[in-house]
Amino acid sequence: MIEELTGHENGVTCLEFANRELFSGSFDHYIICWDLPEIEKRIHERSLMREEDILSRRMELDYSIVHGKKRKGKKGAKGKKGKKKGKK
């Protein structure tokens, strides 16, 4: 999904483009005017955030490989079991 537009309380029945705006009509008896330049800006910002998130995860993985640290996670993480060793 590229962008979710929330606004109608019921199913959308029609869409129309005019003058860089998107109009949507719905069973909720409302017509909403969506500003396309604003939507394009939100999509672009979300794309940039996704790219930065991927880069951050790659850097974290590279750091853990170089420094020999294990990544935190649920898989493979087991606590110590058994009795403590020592004198009785």
Secondary structure, DSSP 8 states (H G I E B T S, - for coil): --------SS-EEEEEEETTEEEEEETTS-EEEEEHHHHHHHHHHHHHHHHHHHHHHHHHHHHHHHTT-----STT-----S---S--
